[in-house]
Amino acid sequence: MDTTLVIKLGYRGGAFAGYAEQEGQRTVAGELRYALETLFRRPFELVCAGRTDAGVHALAQYVSVPVTRDELNEHLAHLHRSLAAITPEDISIRGLFEADAGFSARFDATVRAYRYRIACGNVQPVFGWDHSWWLRAPQALDIDAMNEAANHLLGEHDFRSFCKTSSAEAILADGRSTCRCLNKLQVSTVTEVGEDYVAIDVEGNAFLHNMVRAITGTLVEVGSGRRDPSWVADALAACDRAAAGPTAPACGLTLERVDYPDGALRIMPIVLSKP
């Protein structure tokens, strides 16, 4: 293969068993693989920027697949339209790019950015119903306390306390590290489509299984007044999942952005109709 096709995907995760393919389950990768193999009439190996869990959404998931120059040229005029037609309505083909041979959507990513949305109070969200955590708390979350707690997690640390236990055990047994680096962890209030949310924005080089959702659940413990901000530093140092807060529901999490080195992705034209 002498070049790489890179697909930018968006999806509503509620009806998927996650990104990664699983036998007998409806997955994002399974649907995309079917579309590619239908169009190109051959098997494909897909590499994604980060495997999202069941119920997690994406605005900017990137998938790389090696192709030949001849294949790309053959399908270029109708590639976007064809993929959009074959994939289901809860997947959006948001962009097509070309990259050099050997490019990996996973290993060449420099930053991954997530947003977790929380709808607080007794009023049920409308547009945010399926992409936010409705937290029916009697009082508002303390944003300042949550940001104070979040500061303890910035930088490079062993995030074992914020990783699904079985996943952390597998990583360590394989000789790999549970250290990750967060360069942004900020809590704010936002208004989207007329509805108010507490937004937790997280950026890092890579993430562990359930990491953002575990961080969210931990920060909510602080914001609700059940824990002091300094407790988060103790939870981090413990390197024990039981030391941190609960895992927040999947529905509130969205993969918002993935960054790559300048020039790595070359935009391909989206042809809406035949000339």
C-alpha positions in Angstrom: 0.0 0.0 0.0 1.5 3.3 -1.0 -0.8 5.8 0.8 -3.3 6.1 3.6 -6.9 7.0 3.7 -7.9 8.8 6.9 -11.6 9.1 7.8 -12.9 11.6 10.3 -16.0 10.2 12.0 -18.7 11.5 14.2 -21.2 9.1 15.9 -23.9 9.0 18.5 -22.7 6.2 20.7 -25.9 5.2 22.4 -26.8 2.3 20.1 -23.2 1.0 19.8 -21.3 -1.5 22.0 -18.3 0.9 21.6 -15.9 1.6 18.8 -14.0 -1.7 18.7 -15.4 -4.7 17.0 -17.0 -7.4 19.1 -18.6 -10.6 17.9 -22.3 -10.4 17.8 -22.4 -6.7 18.8 -23.1 -3.6 16.8 -20.0 -1.4 16.8 -18.7 1.7 15.0 -15.7 -0.2 13.6 -17.9 -3.0 12.4 -20.2 -0.6 10.5 -17.3 1.3 9.0 -15.5 -1.9 8.0 -18.6 -3.1 6.2 -18.9 0.2 4.3 -15.3 0.1 3.2 -15.3 -3.5 2.2 -18.5 -3.1 0.3 -17.1 -0.1 -1.6 -13.5 -1.4 -2.2 -14.4 -5.1 -2.4 -11.6 -6.3 -0.2 -10.8 -6.8 3.5 -9.6 -3.8 5.5 -7.6 -3.3 8.7 -8.8 -0.2 10.7 -6.7 1.8 13.1 -8.5 4.5 15.2 -7.3 7.4 17.3 -8.8 6.0 20.5 -11.3 3.2 21.2 -14.4 4.7 22.8 -16.5 2.7 25.2 -20.2 1.6 24.7 -22.4 4.7 24.8 -19.6 7.2 24.3 -20.0 9.7 21.4 -17.5 11.3 19.0 -17.3 14.5 16.9 -13.8 13.7 15.7 -12.8 10.1 15.7 -10.0 9.4 13.1 -9.6 6.1 11.4 -6.7 5.2 9.1 -6.7 2.5 6.5 -3.8 1.7 4.0 -4.9 1.9 0.4 -3.2 2.0 -3.0 -3.0 5.1 -5.1 -5.0 3.4 -7.9 -7.8 2.5 -5.4 -8.0 6.1 -4.1 -8.1 7.6 -7.6 -10.8 5.1 -8.7 -13.2 6.0 -5.8 -12.2 9.7 -5.2 -15.2 11.3 -7.1 -17.8 9.4 -5.0 -16.0 8.3 -1.9 -17.6 10.6 0.6 -21.1 10.1 -0.9 -20.7 6.3 -1.0 -19.4 6.0 2.6 -22.2 8.2 3.9 -24.8 6.2 2.0 -23.6 2.8 3.3 -23.0 3.8 6.9 -26.0 4.1 9.3 -27.6 7.4 10.3 -25.9 7.5 13.7 -22.5 7.6 12.0 -21.4 10.8 10.2 -18.5 10.9 7.7 -17.2 14.3 8.7 -14.0 14.5 6.6 -11.7 12.6 4.3 -7.9 13.0 4.3 -4.9 11.4 2.7 -1.7 10.7 4.6 1.7 9.1 3.8 2.0 5.4 3.8 2.6 4.1 7.3 0.5 6.8 9.0 -1.4 5.6 12.1 -4.4 7.4 13.4 -3.5 6.0 16.8 0.3 6.3 17.1 0.7 9.6 15.2 -1.9 11.5 17.3 -0.3 14.1 19.5 -3.4 15.3 21.5 -6.8 13.8 22.3 -9.5 16.1 23.7 -12.7 15.0 25.4 -15.7 16.9 26.8 -17.9 15.5 29.5 -21.3 17.3 29.9 -23.4 17.3 33.1 -26.9 18.6 33.2 -27.5 19.6 36.9 -30.8 20.2 38.7 -34.4 19.0 38.6 -35.1 20.0 35.0 -34.7 17.2 32.5 -32.5 18.1 29.6 -34.1 18.1 26.1 -31.5 18.2 23.4 -28.8 17.0 25.8 -30.8 14.0 27.0 -28.6 11.4 25.2 -25.3 13.2 25.4 -25.1 14.4 29.0 -25.3 13.0 32.5 -28.5 14.3 34.1 -27.3 14.8 37.7 -30.5 15.5 39.8 -28.6 17.1 42.6 -30.3 19.4 45.2 -27.7 22.0 44.7 -25.3 23.2 42.0 -21.8 21.8 41.7 -19.0 23.9 43.2 -17.0 24.7 40.0 -14.2 26.4 41.9 -13.7 23.4 44.1 -13.7 21.0 41.1 -11.0 23.1 39.3 -8.9 23.2 42.5 -9.2 19.4 42.6 -8.4 19.1 38.9 -5.1 20.9 39.3 -3.8 17.8 41.2 -4.2 15.8 38.0 -2.4 18.0 35.5 0.9 16.8 34.2 2.3 13.3 33.9 1.2 10.8 36.6 0.4 7.2 37.1 -3.3 7.3 36.6 -4.0 3.7 37.8 -6.6 5.0 40.2 -8.6 6.3 37.3 -8.4 3.2 35.1 -10.7 0.2 35.0 -9.1 -2.4 37.3 -9.0 -5.3 34.9 -7.5 -3.1 32.2 -4.8 -1.7 34.5 -3.8 -5.2 35.5 -3.6 -6.3 31.8 -1.4 -3.2 31.0 1.0 -3.9 33.9 1.1 -7.6 33.2 2.2 -6.8 29.6 5.0 -4.6 30.9 3.4 -1.3 29.8 2.9 1.8 31.9 -0.3 3.3 33.3 1.4 6.8 33.3 -0.3 9.4 31.1 0.1 13.2 30.7 -2.9 15.6 31.0 -2.2 19.1 29.7 -5.7 20.4 30.3 -8.4 19.6 32.8 -10.9 22.4 33.2 -14.4 22.6 34.6 -16.7 25.4 33.4 -20.4 26.2 32.7 -21.5 26.3 29.1 -24.7 26.9 27.2 -25.5 24.7 24.2 -28.7 24.9 22.2 -30.3 26.8 25.0 -29.4 24.4 27.8 -26.9 24.8 30.6 -24.2 22.2 31.4 -21.2 21.8 33.6 -18.5 20.9 31.1 -15.3 19.0 32.0 -12.7 19.5 29.2 -9.8 17.1 29.2 -6.8 17.0 26.9 -3.9 14.6 27.0 -1.5 12.5 25.0 -3.4 9.3 25.6 -6.0 7.9 28.0 -6.6 4.7 30.0 -9.8 2.6 29.9 -12.6 4.6 31.6 -10.0 7.3 32.6 -12.1 10.4 31.7 -15.2 9.0 33.2 -13.4 8.1 36.4 -11.9 11.6 36.6 -15.4 13.0 36.1 -17.0 10.9 38.8 -14.1 11.9 41.2 -14.5 15.6 40.5 -18.3 15.4 41.0 -17.6 14.0 44.5 -15.7 17.2 45.2 -18.2 19.5 43.5 -21.1 18.0 45.4 -19.3 18.7 48.7 -18.8 15.1 49.7 -15.0 15.3 49.3 -12.3 18.0 49.8 -10.2 19.0 46.7 -7.1 17.7 48.4 -8.6 14.2 48.5 -8.0 13.9 44.7 -4.2 14.1 45.2 -4.5 11.3 47.8 -6.6 9.2 45.4 -4.1 9.7 42.6 -1.1 8.7 44.8 -2.9 5.5 45.9 -2.7 3.9 42.5 -5.8 2.0 43.4 -9.1 2.3 41.5 -11.0 2.0 44.8 -9.4 5.1 46.2 -11.0 7.4 43.6 -14.6 8.3 42.8 -17.2 6.4 40.8 -17.2 6.1 37.0 -19.5 8.6 35.4 -22.1 7.3 32.9 -20.9 6.9 29.3 -23.6 9.0 27.8 -22.0 12.3 28.9 -18.7 11.8 27.2 -17.7 12.9 23.7 -14.4 12.6 21.9 -14.2 16.2 20.6 -10.8 16.6 18.9 -7.6 14.8 17.9 -4.5 16.6 16.8 -1.8 15.4 14.4 1.5 17.0 13.4 1.2 19.9 10.9 1.0 18.6 7.4 0.3 15.0 8.3 -3.2 15.1 6.9 -4.0 16.4 3.5 -7.7 17.3 2.9 -9.5 15.4 0.2 -12.3 17.1 -1.7 -15.8 16.1 -0.8 -17.7 15.7 -4.1 -21.4 16.2 -3.5 -22.6 15.3 -7.0 -21.1 14.0 -10.2 -19.9 16.7 -12.7 
